[in-house]
Amino acid sequence: MIIVTGAAGQLGGDVCRILKEKNIHHRGIDKKDVDITSASAVDDFFADTDFDVLIHCAAYTAVDKAEEEKELCFAINAKGTENLAKVCRDKNAAIIYISTDYVFSGEGEKPFETDDEKCPLSVYGKSKTEGEKAVTELCEKYFIVRTSWVFGEQNRNFIATMLRLSQTRNEVSVVCDQVGSPTYSNDLALLLTEMAQTEKYGIYHATNEGFCSWYELAVKVFGYKNIKMKVTPVTSEEYITSARRPKNSRLSKKSLTENGFSLLPPWEDAVERYLDIK
């Protein structure tokens, strides 16, 4: 059986849907089922539950708010992951931990390799780095899957925000010097489902193929939907946020191809498929 945390979320919801479509025995859980920040609650919840793989999609992802809620962010992303990793270790089950491009410094223009030095700039990035550490130190059977710029059916993502803003304004400013890969949660969920059925453990980077800036993504979205919107490119220094964001979020997919996993479709294709149903 496969356990999916964060089942009510964007990625976790897609993973559960795909597992159901493939008739793979699974159980989706969310914070209403168990408080992962409590070791005793986690132990009690899983005491009588055997499983083969845990796909850990639950996370604190409010990047700017995390600067003010550091303790909560670390409790969920670091301690919560540690609690789940211990259960997986004790049950000899594999864990698939969803991580992020935010574990890197964001310097340069070269795609980051899986073994590059981690140097997170924000509380969120530091908390996810600690989550990775817990997984690698406690578990032998693990996948760490770093992704970036995730969008999906739930309306808590950049593309949904752009569409919402277009209903009330005809001009928007978007950062042009942060470059990465938009990732469709449906495509990522398919890969995670495939991984869960293998023993090709290790660290992976998984995003839709190709790179763009947030500005280029916004232009693509408005163009595809034929929305008349003036998009003004601004720098990170001009667009001030509470948390520092990496300017280079390019991730190398070498580990995917080396282990026989298929690369995700181009980001443009993913965005068009997503927008066709919006």
VOPAGU-2260 file (C-alpha; in pm, 1 decimal, decimal comma):
REM VOPAGU-2260
SITE   aa  ch    i         X         Y         Z
SITE  MET   A    0       0,0       0,0       0,0
SITE  ILE   A    1     104,0     357,9     -66,0
SITE  ILE   A    2      41,1     638,2     184,2
SITE  VAL   A    3      11,9     992,8      46,7
SITE  THR   A    4      46,2    1287,9     284,8
SITE  GLY   A    5     -99,0    1626,0     191,6
SITE  ALA   A    6    -380,9    1449,6       7,8
SITE  ALA   A    7    -600,1    1761,7      17,3
SITE  GLY   A    8    -327,3    1969,8    -144,5
SITE  GLN   A    9    -239,1    2045,3    -504,9
SITE  LEU   A   10      22,0    1773,8    -565,5
SITE  GLY   A   11    -103,6    1520,7    -311,6
SITE  GLY   A   12    -450,5    1538,8    -460,7
SITE  ASP   A   13    -316,4    1463,1    -808,0
SITE  VAL   A   14    -107,5    1173,0    -677,6
SITE  CYS   A   15    -413,6    1018,7    -509,8
SITE  ARG   A   16    -623,6    1064,5    -823,2
SITE  ILE   A   17    -365,1     893,1   -1043,4
SITE  LEU   A   18    -315,1     607,6    -797,4
SITE  LYS   A   19    -692,5     555,9    -799,6
SITE  GLU   A   20    -704,2     561,3   -1179,9
SITE  LYS   A   21    -429,4     296,3   -1188,9
SITE  ASN   A   22    -608,2      84,6    -925,9
SITE  ILE   A   23    -307,2     103,4    -694,7
SITE  HIS   A   24    -395,3      43,2    -330,2
SITE  HIS   A   25    -335,9     367,5    -143,2
SITE  ARG   A   26    -456,0     592,2     135,5
SITE  GLY   A   27    -446,2     969,5     125,4
SITE  ILE   A   28    -409,9    1152,3     455,1
SITE  ASP   A   29    -405,3    1518,2     554,0
SITE  LYS   A   30    -369,1    1730,1     867,1
SITE  LYS   A   31    -723,0    1643,8     974,7
SITE  ASP   A   32    -608,8    1280,0     999,1
SITE  VAL   A   33    -279,7    1324,9    1183,0
SITE  ASP   A   34     -60,9    1609,3    1307,2
SITE  ILE   A   35     275,6    1517,6    1155,7
SITE  THR   A   36     455,2    1767,3    1382,0
SITE  SER   A   37     376,5    1541,7    1681,0
SITE  ALA   A   38     595,8    1231,7    1702,4
SITE  SER   A   39     349,3    1056,0    1933,1
SITE  ALA   A   40      55,1    1135,3    1706,6
SITE  VAL   A   41     243,3     996,8    1406,5
SITE  ASP   A   42     345,2     682,9    1595,0
SITE  ASP   A   43     -11,4     624,9    1715,6
SITE  PHE   A   44    -160,0     681,3    1371,0
SITE  PHE   A   45      70,5     434,6    1197,7
SITE  ALA   A   46      87,5     179,4    1480,8
SITE  ASP   A   47    -152,8     -60,1    1309,6
SITE  THR   A   48     -94,4      52,8     951,6
SITE  ASP   A   49     146,6    -130,0     724,7
SITE  PHE   A   50     253,2      26,4     396,9
SITE  ASP   A   51     525,4      -9,3     134,9
SITE  VAL   A   52     580,3     351,5      28,2
SITE  LEU   A   53     498,7     692,4     173,6
SITE  ILE   A   54     478,0     981,3     -74,9
SITE  HIS   A   55     529,7    1288,4     141,5
SITE  CYS   A   56     355,7    1581,3     -31,4
SITE  ALA   A   57     247,6    1765,9     284,9
SITE  ALA   A   58     444,9    2084,4     342,5
SITE  TYR   A   59     440,5    2441,8     463,8
SITE  THR   A   60     478,3    2634,8     136,4
SITE  ALA   A   61     390,8    2998,5     219,9
SITE  VAL   A   62     740,2    3122,7     137,1
SITE  ASP   A   63     702,4    3484,2     251,2
SITE  LYS   A   64     486,9    3406,6     554,5
SITE  ALA   A   65     749,1    3154,7     666,7
SITE  GLU   A   66     983,9    3443,0     745,8
SITE  GLU   A   67     741,9    3536,5    1024,9
SITE  GLU   A   68     630,0    3182,9    1111,7
SITE  LYS   A   69     969,8    3017,2    1126,9
SITE  GLU   A   70     880,5    2777,4    1410,0
SITE  LEU   A   71     567,4    2651,9    1235,2
SITE  CYS   A   72     748,4    2618,0     903,2
SITE  PHE   A   73    1027,2    2409,6    1060,1
SITE  ALA   A   74     778,6    2207,7    1266,2
SITE  ILE   A   75     602,0    2093,0     948,5
SITE  ASN   A   76     883,4    2073,0     692,1
SITE  ALA   A   77    1167,3    1953,6     916,5
SITE  LYS   A   78    1025,3    1790,7    1229,7
SITE  GLY   A   79     719,4    1654,6    1052,5
SITE  THR   A   80     938,7    1496,2     786,8
SITE  GLU   A   81    1166,1    1351,5    1054,4
SITE  ASN   A   82     868,3    1192,1    1230,8
SITE  LEU   A   83     748,2    1032,3     908,6
SITE  ALA   A   84    1099,1     921,7     811,8
SITE  LYS   A   85    1131,5     737,7    1144,4
SITE  VAL   A   86     806,0     551,6    1081,8
SITE  CYS   A   87     922,5     454,3     732,1
SITE  ARG   A   88    1253,2     331,5     873,9
SITE  ASP   A   89    1082,1     127,4    1144,0
SITE  LYS   A   90     840,2     -29,7     894,9
SITE  ASN   A   91    1109,6     -85,6     630,9
SITE  ALA   A   92     906,4     126,0     390,3
SITE  ALA   A   93    1032,9     366,5     127,4
SITE  ILE   A   94     973,3     740,3     149,5
SITE  ILE   A   95     939,5     983,8    -139,4
SITE  TYR   A   96    1010,6    1332,9      -6,6
SITE  ILE   A   97     910,7    1629,9    -220,8
SITE  SER   A   98    1174,7    1901,7    -195,9
SITE  THR   A   99    1246,5    2224,4    -380,0
SITE  ASP   A  100    1484,6    2438,6    -583,2
SITE  TYR   A  101    1491,3    2669,1    -277,6
SITE  VAL   A  102    1756,6    2447,3    -115,1
SITE  PHE   A  103    2009,6    2606,9    -353,4
SITE  SER   A  104    2165,4    2953,9    -358,1
SITE  GLY   A  105    2022,0    3045,3    -696,6
SITE  GLU   A  106    2355,7    3178,5    -818,3
SITE  GLY   A  107    2482,8    3148,5   -1174,4
SITE  GLU   A  108    2297,1    3026,4   -1480,7
SITE  LYS   A  109    2396,5    2658,2   -1490,9
SITE  PRO   A  110    2132,9    2401,4   -1390,7
SITE  PHE   A  111    2195,5    2269,1   -1039,7
SITE  GLU   A  112    2298,2    1903,4   -1012,8
SITE  THR   A  113    2150,7    1680,0    -743,6
SITE  ASP   A  114    2478,0    1673,9    -547,8
SITE  ASP   A  115    2554,0    2047,5    -565,0
SITE  GLU   A  116    2607,2    2230,2    -238,6
SITE  LYS   A  117    2289,3    2339,9     -66,9
SITE  CYS   A  118    2274,9    2702,7      39,1
SITE  PRO   A  119    1913,2    2809,4      99,7
SITE  LEU   A  120    1831,2    3180,5     111,5
SITE  SER   A  121    1501,5    3167,7     300,9
SITE  VAL   A  122    1338,1    3010,3     605,6
SITE  TYR   A  123    1131,9    2793,0     371,7
SITE  GLY   A  124    1442,4    2675,8     186,7
SITE  LYS   A  125    1625,6    2603,9     511,5
SITE  SER   A  126    1331,3    2404,4     648,0
SITE  LYS   A  127    1314,1    2188,0     334,7
SITE  THR   A  128    1690,1    2135,1     353,2
SITE  GLU   A  129    1647,9    2005,4     708,3
SITE  GLY   A  130    1372,9    1776,1     583,0
SITE  GLU   A  131    1612,3    1633,2     325,8
SITE  LYS   A  132    1872,7    1579,6     597,3
SITE  ALA   A  133    1625,0    1387,3     813,1
SITE  VAL   A  134    1534,8    1158,3     523,0
SITE  THR   A  135    1893,3    1080,8     422,9
SITE  GLU   A  136    2008,8    1022,6     781,6
SITE  LEU   A  137    1715,4     806,4     892,8
SITE  CYS   A  138    1618,6     608,3     584,2
SITE  GLU   A  139    1794,0     374,5     346,4
SITE  LYS   A  140    1503,7     344,7     105,2
SITE  TYR   A  141    1433,3     699,9      -4,2
SITE  PHE   A  142    1365,8     923,5    -301,7
SITE  ILE   A  143    1422,6    1297,4    -266,0
SITE  VAL   A  144    1249,0    1474,6    -553,2
SITE  ARG   A  145    1325,3    1844,4    -593,0
SITE  THR   A  146    1083,9    2040,7    -806,6
SITE  SER   A  147     996,5    2404,5    -878,0
SITE  TRP   A  148     721,2    2647,1    -972,1
SITE  VAL   A  149     438,4    2396,1    -925,5
SITE  PHE   A  150      90,9    2470,0   -1061,1
SITE  GLY   A  151    -221,3    2253,5   -1067,4
SITE  GLU   A  152    -596,1    2232,8   -1027,4
SITE  GLN   A  153    -608,2    2417,5    -696,2
SITE  ASN   A  154    -604,0    2792,6    -742,0
SITE  ARG   A  155    -302,9    2861,4    -520,8
SITE  ASN   A  156     -31,3    2908,6    -779,8
SITE  PHE   A  157     123,3    3177,1    -999,5
SITE  ILE   A  158     -82,3    3106,2   -1310,9
SITE  ALA   A  159    -410,7    3109,3   -1120,3
SITE  THR   A  160    -303,9    3436,5    -957,1
SITE  MET   A  161    -233,0    3594,9   -1297,5
SITE  LEU   A  162    -575,3    3487,8   -1426,6
SITE  ARG   A  163    -743,5    3623,2   -1115,6
SITE  LEU   A  164    -563,2    3958,6   -1144,4
SITE  SER   A  165    -673,6    3988,2   -1507,8
SITE  GLN   A  166   -1033,2    4013,9   -1388,9
SITE  THR   A  167    -972,6    4340,4   -1205,7
SITE  ARG   A  168    -679,8    4510,9   -1379,7
SITE  ASN   A  169    -517,0    4553,3   -1720,2
SITE  GLU   A  170    -155,4    4593,2   -1610,3
SITE  VAL   A  171      74,8    4381,0   -1393,0
SITE  SER   A  172     444,3    4386,5   -1300,4
SITE  VAL   A  173     628,2    4052,8   -1298,4
SITE  VAL   A  174     983,3    3958,7   -1203,3
SITE  CYS   A  175    1203,0    3896,0   -1507,2
SITE  ASP   A  176    1537,2    3790,9   -1353,1
SITE  GLN   A  177    1428,7    3471,2   -1177,6
SITE  VAL   A  178    1453,5    3175,1   -1415,6
SITE  GLY   A  179    1322,7    2823,0   -1362,8
SITE  SER   A  180    1082,9    2557,5   -1489,1
SITE  PRO   A  181     705,4    2568,1   -1437,1
SITE  THR   A  182     590,2    2223,3   -1323,7
SITE  TYR   A  183     239,9    2083,1   -1378,0
SITE  SER   A  184     140,3    1887,3   -1067,5
SITE  ASN   A  185     -38,2    1629,8   -1284,8
SITE  ASP   A  186     282,9    1551,8   -1475,2
SITE  LEU   A  187     488,9    1537,6   -1156,2
SITE  ALA   A  188     232,0    1311,3    -990,9
SITE  LEU   A  189     259,8    1063,5   -1278,1
SITE  LEU   A  190     636,2    1047,1   -1226,9
SITE  LEU   A  191     602,2    1003,3    -849,9
SITE  THR   A  192     356,7     718,8    -906,8
SITE  GLU   A  193     608,0     553,8   -1139,5
SITE  MET   A  194     890,6     599,4    -889,0
SITE  ALA   A  195     683,2     447,1    -609,6
SITE  GLN   A  196     671,4     122,0    -804,4
SITE  THR   A  197    1051,9      96,3    -833,3
SITE  GLU   A  198    1350,4      66,7    -602,8
SITE  LYS   A  199    1559,8     322,8    -790,2
SITE  TYR   A  200    1629,0     519,1    -473,2
SITE  GLY   A  201    1822,4     844,5    -471,6
SITE  ILE   A  202    1796,7    1219,3    -526,1
SITE  TYR   A  203    1618,1    1351,9    -832,8
SITE  HIS   A  204    1521,3    1679,1    -994,6
SITE  ALA   A  205    1180,6    1673,1   -1162,1
SITE  THR   A  206    1022,8    1965,5   -1345,9
SITE  ASN   A  207     868,0    2016,9   -1685,0
SITE  GLU   A  208    1135,1    2062,3   -1949,6
SITE  GLY   A  209    1272,4    2400,3   -2052,4
SITE  PHE   A  210    1330,7    2727,0   -1868,1
SITE  CYS   A  211    1163,6    3066,4   -1852,4
SITE  SER   A  212    1132,7    3369,3   -1627,2
SITE  TRP   A  213     820,6    3451,8   -1429,5
SITE  TYR   A  214     770,5    3739,7   -1674,5
SITE  GLU   A  215     786,1    3504,8   -1973,8
SITE  LEU   A  216     542,7    3268,4   -1804,5
SITE  ALA   A  217     293,3    3549,9   -1743,8
SITE  VAL   A  218     316,9    3663,3   -2107,2
SITE  LYS   A  219     258,6    3303,3   -2220,7
SITE  VAL   A  220     -50,1    3269,3   -2000,5
SITE  PHE   A  221    -214,9    3593,1   -2111,8
SITE  GLY   A  222    -130,4    3526,3   -2475,6
SITE  TYR   A  223    -277,8    3177,3   -2472,3
SITE  LYS   A  224    -598,9    3300,0   -2309,0
SITE  ASN   A  225    -616,3    3604,5   -2540,8
SITE  ILE   A  226    -621,8    3837,0   -2242,2
SITE  LYS   A  227    -518,1    4196,3   -2309,5
SITE  MET   A  228    -276,5    4271,7   -2026,5
SITE  LYS   A  229      25,4    4499,0   -2009,8
SITE  VAL   A  230     302,8    4296,1   -1845,8
SITE  THR   A  231     591,7    4506,2   -1715,4
SITE  PRO   A  232     918,5    4325,6   -1641,4
SITE  VAL   A  233    1082,6    4420,9   -1310,1
SITE  THR   A  234    1392,6    4298,7   -1127,4
SITE  SER   A  235    1399,0    4111,6    -797,3
SITE  GLU   A  236    1541,0    4425,4    -637,6
SITE  GLU   A  237    1244,0    4626,7    -762,1
SITE  TYR   A  238     988,3    4365,7    -654,8
SITE  ILE   A  239    1055,3    4336,9    -283,4
SITE  THR   A  240     932,1    4031,3     -93,2
SITE  SER   A  241     985,2    3911,3     264,6
SITE  ALA   A  242    1178,4    3602,8     155,3
SITE  ARG   A  243    1476,1    3602,8     -79,0
SITE  ARG   A  244    1411,3    3389,1    -384,2
SITE  PRO   A  245    1672,9    3213,6    -598,7
SITE  LYS   A  246    1735,2    3386,7    -931,0
SITE  ASN   A  247    1855,1    3062,2   -1085,7
SITE  SER   A  248    1609,3    2779,2   -1028,1
SITE  ARG   A  249    1729,1    2568,7   -1321,0
SITE  LEU   A  250    1754,9    2202,4   -1219,7
SITE  SER   A  251    1949,0    1931,1   -1402,7
SITE  LYS   A  252    1750,8    1614,0   -1486,4
SITE  LYS   A  253    2057,8    1395,6   -1530,9
SITE  SER   A  254    1955,8    1159,6   -1249,8
SITE  LEU   A  255    1615,2    1098,1   -1410,9
SITE  THR   A  256    1759,0     993,5   -1746,1
SITE  GLU   A  257    2040,6     791,2   -1588,8
SITE  ASN   A  258    1782,8     583,2   -1399,9
SITE  GLY   A  259    1549,4     528,7   -1691,7
SITE  PHE   A  260    1270,5     767,4   -1595,9
SITE  SER   A  261    1099,9     968,4   -1868,4
SITE  LEU   A  262    1144,8    1344,6   -1868,2
SITE  LEU   A  263     834,1    1554,5   -1814,1
SITE  PRO   A  264     686,3    1732,0   -2120,6
SITE  PRO   A  265     796,6    2088,4   -2208,9
SITE  TRP   A  266     661,7    2355,8   -1975,5
SITE  GLU   A  267     480,5    2530,9   -2263,4
SITE  ASP   A  268     285,4    2212,6   -2337,1
SITE  ALA   A  269     204,5    2167,8   -1968,0
SITE  VAL   A  270      79,1    2525,5   -1932,2
SITE  GLU   A  271    -142,8    2491,3   -2239,9
SITE  ARG   A  272    -297,8    2167,2   -2110,7
SITE  TYR   A  273    -362,2    2333,0   -1775,5
SITE  LEU   A  274    -516,3    2644,7   -1932,5
SITE  ASP   A  275    -743,5    2438,3   -2157,7
SITE  ILE   A  276    -935,8    2326,2   -1848,8
SITE  LYS   A  277    -937,1    2660,1   -1666,0
